[in-house]
């Protein structure tokens, strides 16, 4: 009997970051992230009966983090989905577009591995083809003051017209089908995935614990953090099991669960620092595949993402069954943290977090042997300006006091250092904690002055440092502080082209983020 030809369908959602971080309102950001989550899950599945096609769960290889892969048994069913899916996405989340591609699984693409490779190539081609925007309007029509897009005549939950665009309306409101009226969108699906281990915990999670305004996340100061974490080793995994559709599907599902459980464990590790009956100061934005993006209170960010990475390594030990092909028995992850004021544009904050994550990955993958897995590490930066540039420009302007001196000390490794010039996250936090005592307060001021003098008067900087060392008391805490000062200023750590790097800037950043108090709770 002749083998039936199958069709590998793929879709990739585009413009996710721009759509999610279009405004600085947390409720809109959360609503947008929930829409993106729904596009690849419920909306895609619900589309099948609408076009007269039966959905088969075993045929769905992947549907998470803005990506879909599905095997159709015949061309006609595939065509029905291809015709309507982009239009459904554009109507469901105006501002988002979907690229599609299909590979007929025959001849050179009869094997799943070859078909997936060809599918990715075709998707890249489709992504580069401009699509007509569904949010364009004529010049003479009224536009939203927040986004500049045409307003729509749709009521809010009070029956009034907010004069907002279609994308913002979709983020904020939904139609209550039972009562046939507009209501505020209050879905908690991402929060349940990020905070709850059991079904009972999911039922108990109520809206009064979840923040919809950024002011509910901040505490002692106005600093918040945008975290972006991304897994390492997926390329090797796909090469190892890409020939088997069933194994690829199983791996995708297990990876999704592992990422969610790592996020839950990271949240659990901070529960003692989150007061009961108060808003949870963490808001997941993306949680799926090997990706995590959250907005959280600044003083929680470093501990949260460090624990997430540790748990991600632990929870991905299911890849041990592929160890013979891979050479490693778990995955690792890198992360970037952008510390920003709550009024700072979130879009630029996210772009910085993503750039820091990429920089951490770059360092972790440097000089690796073939098949060797990059170690987990992270980078962070506190935005001091009213605008951001690309990371290299920030390093040149803020973190380079002289040609051969730099304050760009990261990345910080989570479990194992790459070499002796690198620090663990624990090394950083231990030294930052030393500054919290009374004597540490004076040390902090002197170190700040020392950094400023490195820009303008290096000789004076040396004198300032000697003065600091001589004034420390000869007791237990004084000796600890003296050792710390010597460690972070005397040990001339050289990297790259013999550039001396100091960790002082990062130590003071973490200390300030954790202790600065500019407002009452």
N, C-alpha and C positions, 0 to 999 in steps of 0.2 A: 504493500500500500504506500502510495506517495506521501511523503512527509508534508504536513501542512505548513505553509509559509506564515511566519509571524512578523509582527511589526513592533519595533522598539520605539516608543514615543518618549520624548523628553521636553520638559518646559522649564524655563528659568525666569523667575520674577526679577525685574529690573527696577532701579530707582528706589530701592528699599530705604537706604539711609536718608536720601533727600525727602522722601515721603514721611518717614517717622519723625525726623528732626526739623520739619518745616517751620515750626514755631517753638517758642520756649514754654508753652503751657503743658504741664505734666499730663493733664487729663487727655489732651490731644495726642501727645506722644504715646501714651499707653494705649489709647484707642487705635492708633495707627499700627502699633506692634501687634495688637490682637487681630486686626484685619489681615495683616501679612501672615500671621500664624494660621488663620482660618482659610486663606486662599489655597494653601497646599494640602490642607487636611479636609475639613468638612465640605468646603465649597466645591473642591474637585470631585469628591465622592458623590455629593448631591447632584452634580451635573449629569451623571450617567443616566439615571432614570428619566431626566427631563428630555434627553435626546433619544430615548428608546434603546439604551445600551445597558446590559447587565454588568455591574461592577464585580470583579473577582479579586478578592483580597490577595490571593496567592500570586496574582499577576502584577501587583504593585511592588516594585523593587525599592522605591524611595519616594517619600513625600514629606520633606522637612526642610527647614532653613532656606526657603525660597526655591527649592528644586524638586522636580517630579520626574520619575522614571516609571513607565508602565508598559507592559507587553500586551499588545492586542492580538487576538487570534485571527482577525481578518481585516482587510483594508477598509471595508465599508464602515465598521465600527470606529476605526481610527479616524477616518475622515469626519465623522459626525462630531467628535470631540475637537479636532483641529479647527473646524469651521467656527465654533462658538466660544471656545475657551478664552481667547484674548479679549473678545467683546465683553464676556462675563466679568473678567478681571477689571477692565476699564470702568465698567458700571458699578462694580462692587466696591472698588477702592480707586476713585478718580485720581490720577496722578501716577498710578502704578501701571507698568506695561509688562507683558509676558512674551518672551521669545519661545518659539516652538521649532522642533525638528523631528523628523521620523527617519528611521533606517529600516529598510526591508531586509530581514534576516535570511539572506540567501547568498550563494556563491562565496565571495571573500569575506562577507559579513555574517555567515551562518553561525559562527561561534559568538557567544555572548561578549567575550572580551573584545573582539574586533568590532562588534556592533556598538559597544559602549564608547570605544575610542573614536569611531566615526561620528557617533551622535554628539560627542563633546565638540568635535571640530565644526560640525554643522551649526551647533548652538552658538559657538563663537562668531561664526559668520552672521547669523541672524541678529545677534546682539549689536553688531556694528551697522545694521541697517536702520536708519531713522524711521520711527513710527509717528504717524500723525497724532498729535496730542488731543486727548479728549477734553482738555480743560481750557482750550483756547476760546476767545470770544472777540466780538467786534470792538473797535476802538471806543465807540461812544456809549458803552454800557457801564453800569455801576460795578465797582470791583471791591473785593474784601480789603479792608485796611491792613489786615495782618499778613496776607499772602500775595495780594495784588491780582488774584484770579477772579473771574466773573462770579458775582453772587447769584444764588439760586432762590426761587420763590418757595422754599420749604420751611415749614414751621418748626420751632423748637418744642420742648416738652411742655411749655406753657401756652402753646398755640400761637406764639408771636414769631415774626420773621427776624432772625438775628443778623441778616445781611452778611452771611458767610458763604464761602464757595462750597462746591459739591464735595471735595475731598475732606474739608474740615467737618462738614455735616455728617459724613459717613464715619468719621472718627468719634464724634460726640454722641450721635443719636442712632436709634434703630426703631423699627416699627414693631410694636407689640401686636402680634397677629391675632391673639385672642380678643383683645379689646379694640383692635384696629385704630391705635393711636400712637403718637410718637412718645418715646421715653428715652431717658439718658442711658447711654451704654454703660453697663456696670459688670461686664464679664470679668471673671477672676481666673480664667484658665491658666494664664502664664504664672500668676502668683501661686496657684495650687501646685503647679509643677515644680516651682522653685522653693516652696516652703514646707510642703506636706508629704509625709512618708506614707500615710495610710488613708483609706477612704473616709474614716471617721474624722481625721484631721482636716480633710478637704471640706467635709460638711460643716465643721466648726469654724472654718475661716470665714469671717464676716467682713462686710464692707467698711465697718467702723474701725478696722485695724489696718486697712490698706489706704495708702496716701494717693490722693488724686490732685493735690497741689504741692508744688515743690517746697513751700514753706513748712509743710508737715514733715519733711525729711530732715531739714537742718535742725541743729540743737544749740550749741554754745556759740557758734559763729555761722557765717553765711557760706562757708565752703562746702561744696559737694564734690563727688567724684564720679566720673564716667569710666567704667571698666570695660575693656574689650579683651576677651581671651579666646585663643584659637589653638586647636590641637596640632601636634606634630606626628608624623609617621603615617598619615593617611595615604600618601602616594605609594608607599611600599605595600600597604595593605591591599590597595586596589590592584596593584601588579600581581600580588600573590594569589588573590582569590577572584580576580576579575573574570576568570573563565567560567565561573559557576554562578548562575543567577540566583540560585537558592541560598548559597553561602553569602553572596553579596547582600541579599535582602536581610538575612539573619544578622549579619554584621551591622548593617545600617540601623536596624531596630535595637540591637544591643548597645550600640554607641549612643543612640538617643537616650536610652534608659540610664546609661552610665553618666552622661552629662547632667541629666536631671537629678540623679541621686547625689552626685558630687555637689551640686548647687544646694540641695537640701541639707547635706552634712555641713557645708560651709555656713549656712544660715543657723543651724543648730549650735555651732561652735560659738556664736555670738549672742545667743539667747539671754545670757546673764547680763549683757550690756544693753539689752533692749527692755525697757520697762513694760510690765504687763499693762494691758488696757490702753497703751499708747500706740500711735501709728508705727507700723514696721518701717524703719528708715531705709529700706532697700526696695527698689522697683525694677523687676526684670523687664527688659525690653526685647531681647532675643535669647531664646534658650532652645537649642535644637541642633542635631548633628554634633559637631565638635565645637560649636560656637556658643559663647556667652557674652551678652552685653547687658550691663545693669547700671542704673543710676542709684547712688547710695550716699549716706552721710559720710563726709570725708574721713573722719577718724576711724571708721570701720573698714575702709576700702582695702588697705594693705593686708590686714588680718583675714578679711573675707576671701580675697583672691588667692592668697597663699594657701589657705585651707582648701579652697576649691581645687587648686592645682594638685595638691597632695592627694585629695580624694579622687580626682580624675585619674591619676596614675593608678590608684588602688582599684577603682571600679572598672578600669579597662583591662584588667588582667585576664579577661576572657579571651584575649588574642593569643594566649599561650598555646592554643591548639595549632596556631600557624607558626610557632617559633622556629621550626625547621626551615621554613621558607624565609622568615623575617630576620631572625637573629636577636629578637627582643621579645619580652613577654608582657609588655604593657605599653600604653601610649603616654606621651608627655604633652605639655601645653606651655605656651608662652602668653604673656599678657601685657597690656599697657594700661596705665592709670593716668587720666588727665584730671588734676585737681583744679576746679574752676569755681568762681563765685556763682551763686544761684541765678544771678541776672545775666551771666555771660551766655552768648549764643551756644546752645547745645550742639548744633551742627558742627561748629568748629571744635568744640570739646571732643566730640566723637571722632572727628577726623584726626585730632592729635592722639587720642587713645589708640586708634588704629595704626597710626604711624609709629608710635612707641612699641606696639606689639610687633610690628614688622621689623623694627630695629633690634628688638630682643631676639627674634627668630634668626635674624642675620648673624648675630654674634654666636648664638647657640649652634648654628650649622657650619660655622667657619672651620675649615680644615678637617671635616669629618671624613672617615673612610667610607667607601661604598657600603650601603646597607646599615651604617651606624645611625642610631637614633639621637636626635638633638636632645639635650637636657632641658628641663623646665626652668624658666627664668622670667623675670618681669622688669619693666622699666616704668618710671613715673616722672611727671613734671607738674609743677605748680605754676599756673598761668598768672603772671604778674601784670601783663599789659592789657590794654583794651582791645587788642587784636592779636591774632596769631598768624605766623608764617609757616612755611614748611619746617620740619624738625631741624634740618641742617642750618637754616637761617637763625633759628632760635639758639642753637649751640654756639654759632659764631658770635651772635650779639650779646647773649646773656651769660653763657657758660665758658667763655674764653677770655680771661682777663689779659693774657699775654699770648704771644704766638706759640710758645712751647708749654703753656700751662692751661689745664682744662678742669672744669668742675663736672664734666660728663663722666661720672664714675660707673654708672650702670652698664649692663643689666645686673640684677641681683638674682642669684641662683637659689632655687627652692630647697634642694636636697644635697646636691654635690656641686662643688666649684669646678669650673672648667680648668682653671690654673690658679696659681697663688696670687695673681694680680686681681682676682675677682673676689667678691664677698658673697656670703649667703644673706638671705633676707634677715635671718636671726642676728647676724653680726651688726647689721644696720639698726635694727630695733633696740638691741641691747645698748648701743652707744647713745641713741636718741633718748632712751629712758634715763640715762645718767644725768641728763640736763634738767630733769624735773625737780631736783632738790634745790635748796636755797643757794648753795654754792654754785650749782650748775647754771643758775640764772645769770650770774656774773660772767661765767665762761662763755655762755651763749652770746652775750653782748660783745665780748672781746673777739670771738671768732667771726662775728659779722663785720666788725671793724677791720679785722685782718683780711677778709675777703675783699672789702672795698679798697684797702690799700694796695692789694695785689694788682688792681687795675691801674692805679695812679702813681704809687710810690713803693716799689718792691722793697727798697732798703728800710723804709719806715715799717713795712709789714713785718720784717724780721725782728725789729725792735719791739713791736707790739706783741709778737709771739713770746719773746723772751720775758717781757714784762708780765704776761699772763702766767707763764710757768712759775715765776718767782713769787707771785702773790697767792698761790694756792696753799691752803693750810696743810701742815704736816700731820695729818690724821688719816683715818681709813678712807673716808669719802674724798679727801683732798688727793690722796695717792691714786685712787681710782680715776679721778678726773684728770690728773697729770698724765697717767698712762694713756688715757683716751686721747688727750690733746696731742701727745707725741705720736700715737698711732695714726691719727688722721692728718697730721701736718708734717711730721719729720720723715716718715717712711715714704720716700719719693718713689711712688709707684709709676713705672713708665710703660706706656703702651704704644703700639703702632710706630709712628716715626719719632720715637723717643720723646713723646709728649708726656709731661708729668700730670697725673690726674689725682685730684683730691676728692674725698667723699663728704667734705664739710657741708657743701650746699645741700646735699640730699639729707644729711642728718638734721640740719636745721629745718628743712622743709617738713619732715615727718614730726619733729618735735613741735613745731608751730601748729601744724594741722591737728595734732592730738590734744594740745593744751590751750590754744588761744581761745579766749572768751570775750566776745564783743557784744553779746546780747543775753538777756535773761531767757530761760526756757519758757 
